[in-house]
Amino acid sequence: LGAWVTIANPEIPEMLSLLGFEWLLFDLEHAPIDFQNLESMLMGVRGESTPLVRVPFNDPVYVKRVLDLGVAGVLFPLINNKQDAINAVKSIRYPPEGIRGVGPRRAASYGLKTEEYFEASKNILVIVQIETKEAVQRAEEILTVEGVNAFFIGPNDLSFSYGKKSWKEDPVKSAIERMADISKETGVPGGMYCSDNDSLEFALKIGFKLIALGSDYRFLVSGARTRLDTAYKKIRELGIH
């Protein structure tokens, strides 16, 4: 169970990690977070929360910069075919298996644990995002690429790719169910962004393992709205004008 982090302040991941989220996903694709923000935000992660990052695009330049800051895995957006997945894996791995440049910096404890990091870097997670009709059609070839550890459904982009506005509509729902079947066949765990109880129940029932329960700004808006609505309700109950 994890959460999306979009607000560029280190207190946000600190609070969420203290609550017990198993992983936090720092979103560099859609949120106003840059590399310097990311470094300080990673320092705020506490306890057992695993820090993941969604890069802006499947580009090794972005990938090596976030890896050198010490993240445990990368979510790659818009993986549409086998070659996209191969490129993603190569950007994570050092030569000769991959193309990642050498300069881990914070990831290697500023040079204090360089050799240990090189060994541990083999375990960095590669998570591919399935968010287009093409990706669903080519899911088997994507998920069987060696080094792909998991996949994640982007319900909004996937819905728009099918010309729909919600994952609940066919053929989007059917496509996600197909991905769940492929997950079982390949042994590659899947996940989904679940912003409400309906999507959470659906994702759990079809066997997804990587569940995002929402994002920091949604938690903030929801909590503030609930508190405000409660106050106005109490005012009306007491007949205060």
Legacy VTK file of the C-alpha trace (Angstrom):
# vtk DataFile Version 3.0
C-alpha trace
ASCII
DATASET POLYDATA
POINTS 241 float
0.000 0.000 0.000
1.521 3.270 -1.107
0.887 6.916 -1.873
1.723 9.477 -4.546
3.874 12.406 -3.457
3.384 15.599 -5.479
3.946 18.473 -3.038
7.600 19.565 -3.085
8.239 19.670 0.650
10.200 17.106 2.722
7.595 17.188 5.500
5.104 15.478 3.181
7.036 12.193 2.721
8.075 12.335 6.366
4.447 12.440 7.513
3.283 9.768 5.084
6.138 7.414 5.907
5.483 7.829 9.643
1.870 6.786 9.017
3.067 3.435 7.708
2.737 3.588 3.909
4.895 0.775 2.550
6.066 2.821 -0.424
5.992 6.412 -1.606
6.028 7.410 -5.257
7.607 10.787 -6.016
5.998 12.060 -9.203
8.366 13.934 -11.512
6.091 13.494 -14.515
3.075 15.602 -13.529
4.032 17.248 -10.234
6.204 20.387 -9.797
9.115 18.453 -8.270
12.652 18.935 -9.597
15.834 16.989 -8.818
16.905 19.297 -5.992
13.454 19.064 -4.385
13.620 15.302 -4.729
16.921 15.027 -2.890
15.631 16.847 0.204
12.315 14.995 0.045
14.059 11.623 0.040
15.823 12.662 3.233
12.394 12.989 4.833
11.449 9.340 4.281
11.313 7.497 7.602
11.015 3.902 8.753
10.371 1.127 6.274
8.778 3.148 3.456
10.342 2.373 0.092
11.037 5.454 -2.090
10.065 5.133 -5.760
10.136 7.794 -8.479
8.147 8.280 -11.660
10.470 9.907 -14.167
9.084 12.433 -16.680
9.830 10.125 -19.608
11.636 6.894 -20.486
14.962 8.678 -20.915
18.278 7.496 -19.403
19.233 11.086 -18.580
16.302 11.379 -16.172
16.794 7.867 -14.842
20.436 8.165 -13.837
19.804 11.437 -12.016
17.043 10.027 -9.810
18.961 6.801 -9.196
22.040 8.718 -8.072
19.871 10.314 -5.377
19.188 6.891 -3.871
15.730 5.679 -4.898
14.755 2.020 -4.692
12.868 1.852 -7.961
11.659 3.745 -11.003
8.204 3.896 -12.555
8.482 4.414 -16.315
5.534 6.156 -17.999
4.208 5.302 -21.455
5.786 1.892 -21.953
4.050 0.766 -25.138
6.133 -2.111 -26.490
8.988 -4.523 -25.875
11.700 -2.090 -26.968
10.420 0.559 -24.549
10.719 -1.978 -21.735
14.211 -3.039 -22.822
15.336 0.599 -22.862
13.922 1.118 -19.372
15.796 -1.859 -17.932
19.053 -0.833 -19.612
18.833 2.674 -18.162
18.611 1.177 -14.650
21.581 -1.200 -14.952
25.293 -0.439 -15.074
27.398 -1.759 -17.998
27.811 -4.337 -19.365
24.137 -5.220 -18.713
22.937 -1.651 -19.158
23.879 1.911 -20.035
23.678 3.739 -16.707
26.489 6.207 -16.133
28.617 5.743 -13.022
28.357 8.462 -10.357
25.948 7.367 -7.631
26.721 10.234 -5.172
24.016 10.216 -2.442
22.929 6.693 -3.403
26.409 5.465 -2.411
26.413 7.462 0.848
28.593 10.142 -0.791
31.360 7.643 -1.558
31.366 6.010 1.863
29.629 2.842 0.618
30.347 2.775 -3.101
31.074 -0.932 -3.520
28.092 -1.868 -1.369
25.892 0.313 -3.540
27.109 -1.200 -6.796
26.068 -4.599 -5.456
22.731 -3.367 -4.108
21.927 -1.488 -7.341
21.194 -4.832 -9.018
17.983 -4.915 -6.988
16.585 -1.551 -8.119
12.980 -2.055 -9.210
11.860 -1.514 -12.788
8.133 -0.764 -12.898
6.507 -0.171 -16.276
3.373 1.887 -16.613
0.596 0.438 -18.769
-1.539 3.385 -19.794
-2.388 2.980 -23.486
-4.395 0.625 -25.654
-1.197 -0.353 -27.476
0.492 -1.294 -24.196
-2.383 -3.612 -23.269
-2.228 -5.271 -26.670
1.504 -5.868 -26.260
1.464 -6.607 -22.551
2.894 -10.119 -22.801
5.974 -8.959 -24.702
6.475 -6.050 -22.298
6.186 -8.064 -19.086
8.407 -10.896 -20.286
11.376 -8.572 -20.815
14.070 -9.693 -18.404
14.467 -7.164 -15.607
10.880 -5.874 -15.550
9.767 -6.332 -11.949
6.204 -4.997 -11.933
3.644 -2.986 -13.879
1.277 -0.226 -12.901
-2.035 0.814 -14.446
-2.597 4.497 -15.059
-6.434 4.417 -15.053
-6.993 7.942 -16.355
-4.590 7.777 -19.292
-5.722 4.246 -20.112
-9.351 5.380 -20.138
-8.603 8.287 -22.464
-6.629 5.951 -24.731
-9.838 3.967 -25.245
-11.876 7.133 -25.746
-13.504 6.866 -22.321
-13.499 8.968 -19.159
-13.493 6.248 -16.490
-11.849 2.873 -15.830
-15.321 1.532 -14.980
-16.413 1.703 -18.617
-15.912 -1.063 -21.125
-13.521 -1.726 -22.774
-11.237 -0.113 -20.146
-12.360 -2.335 -17.284
-11.955 -5.396 -19.481
-8.432 -4.268 -20.425
-7.449 -3.958 -16.754
-8.909 -7.396 -16.033
-6.881 -8.759 -18.935
-3.756 -7.221 -17.407
-4.569 -9.002 -14.135
-4.763 -12.312 -16.020
-1.438 -11.640 -17.749
0.043 -10.770 -14.360
-0.886 -14.215 -13.062
0.427 -15.921 -16.200
3.792 -14.144 -16.211
4.279 -13.869 -12.461
4.888 -10.118 -12.774
2.875 -8.290 -10.080
0.581 -5.477 -11.107
-0.736 -2.347 -9.505
-3.175 0.509 -9.916
-3.916 4.000 -8.648
-7.006 3.702 -6.430
-8.458 7.065 -5.485
-11.719 5.705 -4.058
-13.179 2.584 -2.458
-14.612 1.230 -5.710
-11.245 1.195 -7.453
-9.547 -0.181 -4.319
-11.967 -3.103 -4.052
-11.680 -3.802 -7.783
-7.874 -3.783 -7.737
-7.714 -6.082 -4.709
-10.251 -8.535 -6.137
-8.368 -8.983 -9.410
-5.134 -9.633 -7.550
-3.120 -6.441 -7.904
-0.329 -6.074 -5.336
0.984 -2.534 -5.859
-1.850 -0.338 -4.633
-1.689 3.461 -4.518
-4.302 4.752 -2.073
-4.162 8.321 -3.354
-1.906 11.351 -3.347
-0.842 13.947 -0.816
-2.956 16.753 -2.260
-6.035 14.505 -2.401
-5.524 13.545 1.241
-5.211 17.231 2.136
-8.341 18.270 0.222
-10.376 15.339 1.545
-9.367 15.907 5.158
-9.943 19.656 4.990
-13.309 19.247 3.244
-14.499 16.684 5.800
-13.474 18.917 8.706
-15.103 21.988 7.152
-18.343 20.116 6.351
-18.435 18.788 9.926
-18.059 22.301 11.340
-20.867 23.733 9.190
-23.110 20.793 10.102
-22.473 21.429 13.802
-23.235 25.149 13.326
-26.587 24.283 11.738
-27.395 21.757 14.485
-26.747 24.370 17.160
-28.809 26.966 15.319
-25.929 29.412 15.170
-26.198 32.232 12.621
LINES 1 242
241 0 1 2 3 4 5 6 7 8 9 10 11 12 13 14 15 16 17 18 19 20 21 22 23 24 25 26 27 28 29 30 31 32 33 34 35 36 37 38 39 40 41 42 43 44 45 46 47 48 49 50 51 52 53 54 55 56 57 58 59 60 61 62 63 64 65 66 67 68 69 70 71 72 73 74 75 76 77 78 79 80 81 82 83 84 85 86 87 88 89 90 91 92 93 94 95 96 97 98 99 100 101 102 103 104 105 106 107 108 109 110 111 112 113 114 115 116 117 118 119 120 121 122 123 124 125 126 127 128 129 130 131 132 133 134 135 136 137 138 139 140 141 142 143 144 145 146 147 148 149 150 151 152 153 154 155 156 157 158 159 160 161 162 163 164 165 166 167 168 169 170 171 172 173 174 175 176 177 178 179 180 181 182 183 184 185 186 187 188 189 190 191 192 193 194 195 196 197 198 199 200 201 202 203 204 205 206 207 208 209 210 211 212 213 214 215 216 217 218 219 220 221 222 223 224 225 226 227 228 229 230 231 232 233 234 235 236 237 238 239 240
